[in-house]
Amino acid sequence: MKKIIMENYLTRFIRYVIDWRKTRGIIRQLQALDDKILKDIGISRHDIYRLAYTKVQKDRNMLDIKTKKE
């Protein structure tokens, strides 16, 4: 039982680190763009963090749905 619990914690931690790295990558890419390009795609600078975290959360939810169906 303890082994299952530890594997579950380890899996959740690894997923957290992967999500965090993806989010930071998205934020870095968006912050590298200048204000004109951001405006062209409809994003303001203060929306970057919210959009990055929302995208990663949606990706994780889609992965969970696919995993449950299989």
N, CA, C and O atoms as a Maestro MAE file, in Angstrom:
{
 s_m_m2io_version
 :::
 2.0.0
}

f_m_ct {
 s_m_title
 :::
 protein
 m_atom[280] {
  # First column is atom index #
  i_m_mmod_type
  r_m_x_coord
  r_m_y_coord
  r_m_z_coord
  i_m_residue_number
  s_m_chain_name
  s_m_pdb_residue_name
  s_m_pdb_atom_name
  i_m_atomic_number
  :::
  1 25 0.816 -1.186 0.000 1 A "MET " " N  " 7
  2 3 0.000 0.000 0.000 1 A "MET " " CA " 6
  3 2 0.869 1.262 0.000 1 A "MET " " C  " 6
  4 15 0.585 2.207 -0.736 1 A "MET " " O  " 8
  5 25 1.929 1.283 0.825 2 A "LYS " " N  " 7
  6 3 2.809 2.445 0.873 2 A "LYS " " CA " 6
  7 2 3.507 2.659 -0.465 2 A "LYS " " C  " 6
  8 15 3.753 3.795 -0.872 2 A "LYS " " O  " 8
  9 25 3.826 1.558 -1.146 3 A "LYS " " N  " 7
  10 3 4.483 1.665 -2.442 3 A "LYS " " CA " 6
  11 2 3.563 2.361 -3.443 3 A "LYS " " C  " 6
  12 15 4.021 3.207 -4.211 3 A "LYS " " O  " 8
  13 25 2.310 2.029 -3.447 4 A "ILE " " N  " 7
  14 3 1.343 2.656 -4.350 4 A "ILE " " CA " 6
  15 2 1.211 4.139 -4.037 4 A "ILE " " C  " 6
  16 15 1.165 4.968 -4.945 4 A "ILE " " O  " 8
  17 25 1.151 4.468 -2.769 5 A "ILE " " N  " 7
  18 3 1.031 5.870 -2.362 5 A "ILE " " CA " 6
  19 2 2.268 6.646 -2.787 5 A "ILE " " C  " 6
  20 15 2.144 7.757 -3.303 5 A "ILE " " O  " 8
  21 25 3.450 6.095 -2.584 6 A "MET " " N  " 7
  22 3 4.686 6.777 -2.957 6 A "MET " " CA " 6
  23 2 4.774 6.950 -4.476 6 A "MET " " C  " 6
  24 15 5.223 7.993 -4.951 6 A "MET " " O  " 8
  25 25 4.349 5.933 -5.245 7 A "GLU " " N  " 7
  26 3 4.348 6.057 -6.700 7 A "GLU " " CA " 6
  27 2 3.387 7.160 -7.133 7 A "GLU " " C  " 6
  28 15 3.667 7.904 -8.073 7 A "GLU " " O  " 8
  29 25 2.257 7.259 -6.444 8 A "ASN " " N  " 7
  30 3 1.282 8.283 -6.763 8 A "ASN " " CA " 6
  31 2 1.863 9.674 -6.499 8 A "ASN " " C  " 6
  32 15 1.705 10.572 -7.325 8 A "ASN " " O  " 8
  33 25 2.529 9.862 -5.366 9 A "TYR " " N  " 7
  34 3 3.170 11.139 -5.061 9 A "TYR " " CA " 6
  35 2 4.253 11.465 -6.087 9 A "TYR " " C  " 6
  36 15 4.360 12.600 -6.551 9 A "TYR " " O  " 8
  37 25 5.040 10.473 -6.431 10 A "LEU " " N  " 7
  38 3 6.106 10.673 -7.403 10 A "LEU " " CA " 6
  39 2 5.528 11.050 -8.767 10 A "LEU " " C  " 6
  40 15 6.042 11.953 -9.426 10 A "LEU " " O  " 8
  41 25 4.482 10.379 -9.188 11 A "THR " " N  " 7
  42 3 3.833 10.685 -10.459 11 A "THR " " CA " 6
  43 2 3.282 12.100 -10.464 11 A "THR " " C  " 6
  44 15 3.445 12.828 -11.444 11 A "THR " " O  " 8
  45 25 2.631 12.494 -9.379 12 A "ARG " " N  " 7
  46 3 2.076 13.844 -9.295 12 A "ARG " " CA " 6
  47 2 3.182 14.897 -9.300 12 A "ARG " " C  " 6
  48 15 3.034 15.947 -9.925 12 A "ARG " " O  " 8
  49 25 4.280 14.625 -8.612 13 A "PHE " " N  " 7
  50 3 5.393 15.565 -8.581 13 A "PHE " " CA " 6
  51 2 6.012 15.723 -9.965 13 A "PHE " " C  " 6
  52 15 6.302 16.838 -10.399 13 A "PHE " " O  " 8
  53 25 6.212 14.609 -10.652 14 A "ILE " " N  " 7
  54 3 6.785 14.650 -12.003 14 A "ILE " " CA " 6
  55 2 5.860 15.417 -12.943 14 A "ILE " " C  " 6
  56 15 6.326 16.219 -13.752 14 A "ILE " " O  " 8
  57 25 4.556 15.177 -12.843 15 A "ARG " " N  " 7
  58 3 3.596 15.903 -13.670 15 A "ARG " " CA " 6
  59 2 3.657 17.397 -13.373 15 A "ARG " " C  " 6
  60 15 3.586 18.218 -14.288 15 A "ARG " " O  " 8
  61 25 3.788 17.753 -12.091 16 A "TYR " " N  " 7
  62 3 3.886 19.156 -11.700 16 A "TYR " " CA " 6
  63 2 5.116 19.810 -12.328 16 A "TYR " " C  " 6
  64 15 5.029 20.918 -12.858 16 A "TYR " " O  " 8
  65 25 6.244 19.136 -12.272 17 A "VAL " " N  " 7
  66 3 7.483 19.692 -12.824 17 A "VAL " " CA " 6
  67 2 7.363 19.849 -14.342 17 A "VAL " " C  " 6
  68 15 7.787 20.862 -14.898 17 A "VAL " " O  " 8
  69 25 6.797 18.866 -14.999 18 A "ILE " " N  " 7
  70 3 6.623 18.948 -16.458 18 A "ILE " " CA " 6
  71 2 5.701 20.108 -16.813 18 A "ILE " " C  " 6
  72 15 5.999 20.879 -17.725 18 A "ILE " " O  " 8
  73 25 4.586 20.239 -16.102 19 A "ASP " " N  " 7
  74 3 3.655 21.345 -16.353 19 A "ASP " " CA " 6
  75 2 4.317 22.695 -16.099 19 A "ASP " " C  " 6
  76 15 4.121 23.637 -16.867 19 A "ASP " " O  " 8
  77 25 5.095 22.792 -15.034 20 A "TRP " " N  " 7
  78 3 5.765 24.033 -14.702 20 A "TRP " " CA " 6
  79 2 6.746 24.427 -15.799 20 A "TRP " " C  " 6
  80 15 6.825 25.595 -16.179 20 A "TRP " " O  " 8
  81 25 7.495 23.447 -16.305 21 A "ARG " " N  " 7
  82 3 8.463 23.735 -17.370 21 A "ARG " " CA " 6
  83 2 7.763 24.169 -18.652 21 A "ARG " " C  " 6
  84 15 8.224 25.087 -19.330 21 A "ARG " " O  " 8
  85 25 6.652 23.515 -18.990 22 A "LYS " " N  " 7
  86 3 5.892 23.916 -20.175 22 A "LYS " " CA " 6
  87 2 5.377 25.342 -20.018 22 A "LYS " " C  " 6
  88 15 5.477 26.151 -20.941 22 A "LYS " " O  " 8
  89 25 4.837 25.640 -18.867 23 A "THR " " N  " 7
  90 3 4.296 26.967 -18.606 23 A "THR " " CA " 6
  91 2 5.383 28.025 -18.713 23 A "THR " " C  " 6
  92 15 5.180 29.061 -19.345 23 A "THR " " O  " 8
  93 25 6.523 27.775 -18.106 24 A "ARG " " N  " 7
  94 3 7.625 28.733 -18.172 24 A "ARG " " CA " 6
  95 2 8.091 28.931 -19.612 24 A "ARG " " C  " 6
  96 15 8.442 30.045 -20.000 24 A "ARG " " O  " 8
  97 25 8.098 27.863 -20.407 25 A "GLY " " N  " 7
  98 3 8.484 27.975 -21.813 25 A "GLY " " CA " 6
  99 2 7.520 28.851 -22.602 25 A "GLY " " C  " 6
  100 15 7.938 29.688 -23.402 25 A "GLY " " O  " 8
  101 25 6.223 28.650 -22.365 26 A "ILE " " N  " 7
  102 3 5.211 29.469 -23.035 26 A "ILE " " CA " 6
  103 2 5.364 30.926 -22.632 26 A "ILE " " C  " 6
  104 15 5.309 31.816 -23.481 26 A "ILE " " O  " 8
  105 25 5.556 31.173 -21.342 27 A "ILE " " N  " 7
  106 3 5.716 32.546 -20.856 27 A "ILE " " CA " 6
  107 2 6.946 33.196 -21.471 27 A "ILE " " C  " 6
  108 15 6.891 34.353 -21.888 27 A "ILE " " O  " 8
  109 25 8.052 32.469 -21.532 28 A "ARG " " N  " 7
  110 3 9.283 33.014 -22.121 28 A "ARG " " CA " 6
  111 2 9.072 33.396 -23.587 28 A "ARG " " C  " 6
  112 15 9.511 34.457 -24.030 28 A "ARG " " O  " 8
  113 25 8.391 32.516 -24.337 29 A "GLN " " N  " 7
  114 3 8.157 32.788 -25.755 29 A "GLN " " CA " 6
  115 2 7.284 34.024 -25.937 29 A "GLN " " C  " 6
  116 15 7.569 34.871 -26.784 29 A "GLN " " O  " 8
  117 25 6.227 34.126 -25.147 30 A "LEU " " N  " 7
  118 3 5.340 35.273 -25.287 30 A "LEU " " CA " 6
  119 2 6.008 36.569 -24.826 30 A "LEU " " C  " 6
  120 15 5.795 37.621 -25.429 30 A "LEU " " O  " 8
  121 25 6.805 36.504 -23.775 31 A "GLN " " N  " 7
  122 3 7.472 37.711 -23.293 31 A "GLN " " CA " 6
  123 2 8.558 38.185 -24.250 31 A "GLN " " C  " 6
  124 15 8.935 39.356 -24.231 31 A "GLN " " O  " 8
  125 25 9.057 37.292 -25.075 32 A "ALA " " N  " 7
  126 3 10.086 37.671 -26.043 32 A "ALA " " CA " 6
  127 2 9.503 38.491 -27.195 32 A "ALA " " C  " 6
  128 15 10.237 39.195 -27.889 32 A "ALA " " O  " 8
  129 25 8.194 38.404 -27.399 33 A "LEU " " N  " 7
  130 3 7.555 39.158 -28.472 33 A "LEU " " CA " 6
  131 2 7.416 40.621 -28.079 33 A "LEU " " C  " 6
  132 15 7.260 40.949 -26.903 33 A "LEU " " O  " 8
  133 25 7.475 41.497 -29.083 34 A "ASP " " N  " 7
  134 3 7.283 42.912 -28.764 34 A "ASP " " CA " 6
  135 2 5.786 43.230 -28.668 34 A "ASP " " C  " 6
  136 15 4.939 42.426 -29.055 34 A "ASP " " O  " 8
  137 25 5.487 44.408 -28.149 35 A "ASP " " N  " 7
  138 3 4.096 44.793 -27.886 35 A "ASP " " CA " 6
  139 2 3.241 44.820 -29.152 35 A "ASP " " C  " 6
  140 15 2.055 44.495 -29.102 35 A "ASP " " O  " 8
  141 25 3.826 45.199 -30.273 36 A "LYS " " N  " 7
  142 3 3.072 45.265 -31.524 36 A "LYS " " CA " 6
  143 2 2.599 43.881 -31.957 36 A "LYS " " C  " 6
  144 15 1.449 43.713 -32.363 36 A "LYS " " O  " 8
  145 25 3.471 42.908 -31.872 37 A "ILE " " N  " 7
  146 3 3.103 41.543 -32.261 37 A "ILE " " CA " 6
  147 2 2.054 40.989 -31.296 37 A "ILE " " C  " 6
  148 15 1.090 40.355 -31.725 37 A "ILE " " O  " 8
  149 25 2.236 41.224 -30.010 38 A "LEU " " N  " 7
  150 3 1.248 40.777 -29.036 38 A "LEU " " CA " 6
  151 2 -0.121 41.396 -29.320 38 A "LEU " " C  " 6
  152 15 -1.150 40.725 -29.234 38 A "LEU " " O  " 8
  153 25 -0.116 42.679 -29.658 39 A "LYS " " N  " 7
  154 3 -1.374 43.358 -29.972 39 A "LYS " " CA " 6
  155 2 -2.012 42.756 -31.224 39 A "LYS " " C  " 6
  156 15 -3.233 42.618 -31.294 39 A "LYS " " O  " 8
  157 25 -1.183 42.398 -32.219 40 A "ASP " " N  " 7
  158 3 -1.692 41.795 -33.454 40 A "ASP " " CA " 6
  159 2 -2.396 40.463 -33.188 40 A "ASP " " C  " 6
  160 15 -3.375 40.134 -33.859 40 A "ASP " " O  " 8
  161 25 -1.907 39.706 -32.224 41 A "ILE " " N  " 7
  162 3 -2.543 38.408 -31.934 41 A "ILE " " CA " 6
  163 2 -3.580 38.510 -30.816 41 A "ILE " " C  " 6
  164 15 -4.169 37.508 -30.409 41 A "ILE " " O  " 8
  165 25 -3.795 39.730 -30.327 42 A "GLY " " N  " 7
  166 3 -4.872 39.959 -29.362 42 A "GLY " " CA " 6
  167 2 -4.522 39.665 -27.917 42 A "GLY " " C  " 6
  168 15 -5.397 39.352 -27.110 42 A "GLY " " O  " 8
  169 25 -3.245 39.767 -27.593 43 A "ILE " " N  " 7
  170 3 -2.797 39.503 -26.223 43 A "ILE " " CA " 6
  171 2 -2.124 40.763 -25.686 43 A "ILE " " C  " 6
  172 15 -1.335 41.399 -26.384 43 A "ILE " " O  " 8
  173 25 -2.434 41.113 -24.463 44 A "SER " " N  " 7
  174 3 -1.683 42.194 -23.827 44 A "SER " " CA " 6
  175 2 -0.670 41.564 -22.877 44 A "SER " " C  " 6
  176 15 -0.817 40.412 -22.468 44 A "SER " " O  " 8
  177 25 0.337 42.321 -22.539 45 A "ARG " " N  " 7
  178 3 1.420 41.792 -21.717 45 A "ARG " " CA " 6
  179 2 0.942 41.246 -20.371 45 A "ARG " " C  " 6
  180 15 1.489 40.259 -19.878 45 A "ARG " " O  " 8
  181 25 -0.061 41.869 -19.779 46 A "HIS " " N  " 7
  182 3 -0.527 41.395 -18.466 46 A "HIS " " CA " 6
  183 2 -1.379 40.127 -18.568 46 A "HIS " " C  " 6
  184 15 -1.723 39.543 -17.541 46 A "HIS " " O  " 8
  185 25 -1.728 39.689 -19.778 47 A "ASP " " N  " 7
  186 3 -2.485 38.447 -19.963 47 A "ASP " " CA " 6
  187 2 -1.593 37.218 -20.119 47 A "ASP " " C  " 6
  188 15 -2.089 36.092 -20.104 47 A "ASP " " O  " 8
  189 25 -0.310 37.419 -20.265 48 A "ILE " " N  " 7
  190 3 0.593 36.311 -20.605 48 A "ILE " " CA " 6
  191 2 0.542 35.192 -19.565 48 A "ILE " " C  " 6
  192 15 0.398 34.025 -19.930 48 A "ILE " " O  " 8
  193 25 0.655 35.520 -18.291 49 A "TYR " " N  " 7
  194 3 0.674 34.473 -17.260 49 A "TYR " " CA " 6
  195 2 -0.643 33.704 -17.221 49 A "TYR " " C  " 6
  196 15 -0.648 32.476 -17.132 49 A "TYR " " O  " 8
  197 25 -1.751 34.423 -17.286 50 A "ARG " " N  " 7
  198 3 -3.060 33.770 -17.243 50 A "ARG " " CA " 6
  199 2 -3.232 32.830 -18.431 50 A "ARG " " C  " 6
  200 15 -3.695 31.701 -18.264 50 A "ARG " " O  " 8
  201 25 -2.867 33.278 -19.618 51 A "LEU " " N  " 7
  202 3 -3.006 32.449 -20.808 51 A "LEU " " CA " 6
  203 2 -2.096 31.229 -20.761 51 A "LEU " " C  " 6
  204 15 -2.503 30.136 -21.153 51 A "LEU " " O  " 8
  205 25 -0.878 31.406 -20.287 52 A "ALA " " N  " 7
  206 3 0.064 30.286 -20.223 52 A "ALA " " CA " 6
  207 2 -0.431 29.215 -19.262 52 A "ALA " " C  " 6
  208 15 -0.411 28.031 -19.600 52 A "ALA " " O  " 8
  209 25 -0.873 29.602 -18.076 53 A "TYR " " N  " 7
  210 3 -1.340 28.621 -17.109 53 A "TYR " " CA " 6
  211 2 -2.640 27.969 -17.559 53 A "TYR " " C  " 6
  212 15 -2.859 26.786 -17.295 53 A "TYR " " O  " 8
  213 25 -3.509 28.725 -18.237 54 A "THR " " N  " 7
  214 3 -4.757 28.158 -18.748 54 A "THR " " CA " 6
  215 2 -4.477 27.115 -19.812 54 A "THR " " C  " 6
  216 15 -5.119 26.064 -19.821 54 A "THR " " O  " 8
  217 25 -3.530 27.377 -20.716 55 A "LYS " " N  " 7
  218 3 -3.204 26.423 -21.770 55 A "LYS " " CA " 6
  219 2 -2.666 25.120 -21.195 55 A "LYS " " C  " 6
  220 15 -3.084 24.040 -21.613 55 A "LYS " " O  " 8
  221 25 -1.760 25.207 -20.261 56 A "VAL " " N  " 7
  222 3 -1.192 23.992 -19.669 56 A "VAL " " CA " 6
  223 2 -2.270 23.207 -18.928 56 A "VAL " " C  " 6
  224 15 -2.294 21.978 -18.999 56 A "VAL " " O  " 8
  225 25 -3.158 23.894 -18.222 57 A "GLN " " N  " 7
  226 3 -4.244 23.222 -17.504 57 A "GLN " " CA " 6
  227 2 -5.174 22.507 -18.483 57 A "GLN " " C  " 6
  228 15 -5.590 21.379 -18.220 57 A "GLN " " O  " 8
  229 25 -5.504 23.140 -19.597 58 A "LYS " " N  " 7
  230 3 -6.363 22.507 -20.599 58 A "LYS " " CA " 6
  231 2 -5.685 21.289 -21.202 58 A "LYS " " C  " 6
  232 15 -6.323 20.255 -21.400 58 A "LYS " " O  " 8
  233 25 -4.387 21.406 -21.498 59 A "ASP " " N  " 7
  234 3 -3.645 20.269 -22.046 59 A "ASP " " CA " 6
  235 2 -3.656 19.098 -21.077 59 A "ASP " " C  " 6
  236 15 -3.823 17.951 -21.491 59 A "ASP " " O  " 8
  237 25 -3.479 19.380 -19.781 60 A "ARG " " N  " 7
  238 3 -3.479 18.309 -18.786 60 A "ARG " " CA " 6
  239 2 -4.853 17.652 -18.696 60 A "ARG " " C  " 6
  240 15 -4.954 16.430 -18.597 60 A "ARG " " O  " 8
  241 25 -5.905 18.460 -18.729 61 A "ASN " " N  " 7
  242 3 -7.260 17.912 -18.660 61 A "ASN " " CA " 6
  243 2 -7.560 17.031 -19.865 61 A "ASN " " C  " 6
  244 15 -8.196 15.987 -19.724 61 A "ASN " " O  " 8
  245 25 -7.110 17.437 -21.047 62 A "MET " " N  " 7
  246 3 -7.327 16.625 -22.242 62 A "MET " " CA " 6
  247 2 -6.565 15.306 -22.133 62 A "MET " " C  " 6
  248 15 -7.073 14.262 -22.542 62 A "MET " " O  " 8
  249 25 -5.361 15.348 -21.590 63 A "LEU " " N  " 7
  250 3 -4.578 14.130 -21.406 63 A "LEU " " CA " 6
  251 2 -5.278 13.196 -20.423 63 A "LEU " " C  " 6
  252 15 -5.317 11.984 -20.638 63 A "LEU " " O  " 8
  253 25 -5.828 13.751 -19.348 64 A "ASP " " N  " 7
  254 3 -6.544 12.934 -18.366 64 A "ASP " " CA " 6
  255 2 -7.770 12.278 -18.999 64 A "ASP " " C  " 6
  256 15 -8.058 11.115 -18.718 64 A "ASP " " O  " 8
  257 25 -8.491 13.002 -19.843 65 A "ILE " " N  " 7
  258 3 -9.679 12.458 -20.498 65 A "ILE " " CA " 6
  259 2 -9.295 11.323 -21.424 65 A "ILE " " C  " 6
  260 15 -9.952 10.282 -21.427 65 A "ILE " " O  " 8
  261 25 -8.232 11.503 -22.217 66 A "LYS " " N  " 7
  262 3 -7.776 10.458 -23.130 66 A "LYS " " CA " 6
  263 2 -7.326 9.224 -22.364 66 A "LYS " " C  " 6
  264 15 -7.607 8.101 -22.782 66 A "LYS " " O  " 8
  265 25 -6.634 9.419 -21.254 67 A "THR " " N  " 7
  266 3 -6.133 8.300 -20.450 67 A "THR " " CA " 6
  267 2 -7.299 7.510 -19.852 67 A "THR " " C  " 6
  268 15 -7.245 6.281 -19.806 67 A "THR " " O  " 8
  269 25 -8.329 8.181 -19.402 68 A "LYS " " N  " 7
  270 3 -9.473 7.508 -18.797 68 A "LYS " " CA " 6
  271 2 -10.251 6.690 -19.825 68 A "LYS " " C  " 6
  272 15 -10.806 5.646 -19.484 68 A "LYS " " O  " 8
  273 25 -10.302 7.145 -21.071 69 A "LYS " " N  " 7
  274 3 -11.031 6.420 -22.113 69 A "LYS " " CA " 6
  275 2 -10.331 5.124 -22.492 69 A "LYS " " C  " 6
  276 15 -10.982 4.152 -22.873 69 A "LYS " " O  " 8
  277 25 -9.010 5.107 -22.390 70 A "GLU " " N  " 7
  278 3 -8.241 3.914 -22.768 70 A "GLU " " CA " 6
  279 2 -8.255 2.937 -21.681 70 A "GLU " " C  " 6
  280 15 -7.663 1.865 -21.806 70 A "GLU " " O  " 8
  :::
 }
 m_bond[279] {
  # First column is bond index #
  i_m_from
  i_m_to
  i_m_order
  :::
  1 1 2 1
  2 2 3 1
  3 3 4 2
  4 3 5 1
  5 5 6 1
  6 6 7 1
  7 7 8 2
  8 7 9 1
  9 9 10 1
  10 10 11 1
  11 11 12 2
  12 11 13 1
  13 13 14 1
  14 14 15 1
  15 15 16 2
  16 15 17 1
  17 17 18 1
  18 18 19 1
  19 19 20 2
  20 19 21 1
  21 21 22 1
  22 22 23 1
  23 23 24 2
  24 23 25 1
  25 25 26 1
  26 26 27 1
  27 27 28 2
  28 27 29 1
  29 29 30 1
  30 30 31 1
  31 31 32 2
  32 31 33 1
  33 33 34 1
  34 34 35 1
  35 35 36 2
  36 35 37 1
  37 37 38 1
  38 38 39 1
  39 39 40 2
  40 39 41 1
  41 41 42 1
  42 42 43 1
  43 43 44 2
  44 43 45 1
  45 45 46 1
  46 46 47 1
  47 47 48 2
  48 47 49 1
  49 49 50 1
  50 50 51 1
  51 51 52 2
  52 51 53 1
  53 53 54 1
  54 54 55 1
  55 55 56 2
  56 55 57 1
  57 57 58 1
  58 58 59 1
  59 59 60 2
  60 59 61 1
  61 61 62 1
  62 62 63 1
  63 63 64 2
  64 63 65 1
  65 65 66 1
  66 66 67 1
  67 67 68 2
  68 67 69 1
  69 69 70 1
  70 70 71 1
  71 71 72 2
  72 71 73 1
  73 73 74 1
  74 74 75 1
  75 75 76 2
  76 75 77 1
  77 77 78 1
  78 78 79 1
  79 79 80 2
  80 79 81 1
  81 81 82 1
  82 82 83 1
  83 83 84 2
  84 83 85 1
  85 85 86 1
  86 86 87 1
  87 87 88 2
  88 87 89 1
  89 89 90 1
  90 90 91 1
  91 91 92 2
  92 91 93 1
  93 93 94 1
  94 94 95 1
  95 95 96 2
  96 95 97 1
  97 97 98 1
  98 98 99 1
  99 99 100 2
  100 99 101 1
  101 101 102 1
  102 102 103 1
  103 103 104 2
  104 103 105 1
  105 105 106 1
  106 106 107 1
  107 107 108 2
  108 107 109 1
  109 109 110 1
  110 110 111 1
  111 111 112 2
  112 111 113 1
  113 113 114 1
  114 114 115 1
  115 115 116 2
  116 115 117 1
  117 117 118 1
  118 118 119 1
  119 119 120 2
  120 119 121 1
  121 121 122 1
  122 122 123 1
  123 123 124 2
  124 123 125 1
  125 125 126 1
  126 126 127 1
  127 127 128 2
  128 127 129 1
  129 129 130 1
  130 130 131 1
  131 131 132 2
  132 131 133 1
  133 133 134 1
  134 134 135 1
  135 135 136 2
  136 135 137 1
  137 137 138 1
  138 138 139 1
  139 139 140 2
  140 139 141 1
  141 141 142 1
  142 142 143 1
  143 143 144 2
  144 143 145 1
  145 145 146 1
  146 146 147 1
  147 147 148 2
  148 147 149 1
  149 149 150 1
  150 150 151 1
  151 151 152 2
  152 151 153 1
  153 153 154 1
  154 154 155 1
  155 155 156 2
  156 155 157 1
  157 157 158 1
  158 158 159 1
  159 159 160 2
  160 159 161 1
  161 161 162 1
  162 162 163 1
  163 163 164 2
  164 163 165 1
  165 165 166 1
  166 166 167 1
  167 167 168 2
  168 167 169 1
  169 169 170 1
  170 170 171 1
  171 171 172 2
  172 171 173 1
  173 173 174 1
  174 174 175 1
  175 175 176 2
  176 175 177 1
  177 177 178 1
  178 178 179 1
  179 179 180 2
  180 179 181 1
  181 181 182 1
  182 182 183 1
  183 183 184 2
  184 183 185 1
  185 185 186 1
  186 186 187 1
  187 187 188 2
  188 187 189 1
  189 189 190 1
  190 190 191 1
  191 191 192 2
  192 191 193 1
  193 193 194 1
  194 194 195 1
  195 195 196 2
  196 195 197 1
  197 197 198 1
  198 198 199 1
  199 199 200 2
  200 199 201 1
  201 201 202 1
  202 202 203 1
  203 203 204 2
  204 203 205 1
  205 205 206 1
  206 206 207 1
  207 207 208 2
  208 207 209 1
  209 209 210 1
  210 210 211 1
  211 211 212 2
  212 211 213 1
  213 213 214 1
  214 214 215 1
  215 215 216 2
  216 215 217 1
  217 217 218 1
  218 218 219 1
  219 219 220 2
  220 219 221 1
  221 221 222 1
  222 222 223 1
  223 223 224 2
  224 223 225 1
  225 225 226 1
  226 226 227 1
  227 227 228 2
  228 227 229 1
  229 229 230 1
  230 230 231 1
  231 231 232 2
  232 231 233 1
  233 233 234 1
  234 234 235 1
  235 235 236 2
  236 235 237 1
  237 237 238 1
  238 238 239 1
  239 239 240 2
  240 239 241 1
  241 241 242 1
  242 242 243 1
  243 243 244 2
  244 243 245 1
  245 245 246 1
  246 246 247 1
  247 247 248 2
  248 247 249 1
  249 249 250 1
  250 250 251 1
  251 251 252 2
  252 251 253 1
  253 253 254 1
  254 254 255 1
  255 255 256 2
  256 255 257 1
  257 257 258 1
  258 258 259 1
  259 259 260 2
  260 259 261 1
  261 261 262 1
  262 262 263 1
  263 263 264 2
  264 263 265 1
  265 265 266 1
  266 266 267 1
  267 267 268 2
  268 267 269 1
  269 269 270 1
  270 270 271 1
  271 271 272 2
  272 271 273 1
  273 273 274 1
  274 274 275 1
  275 275 276 2
  276 275 277 1
  277 277 278 1
  278 278 279 1
  279 279 280 2
  :::
 }
}
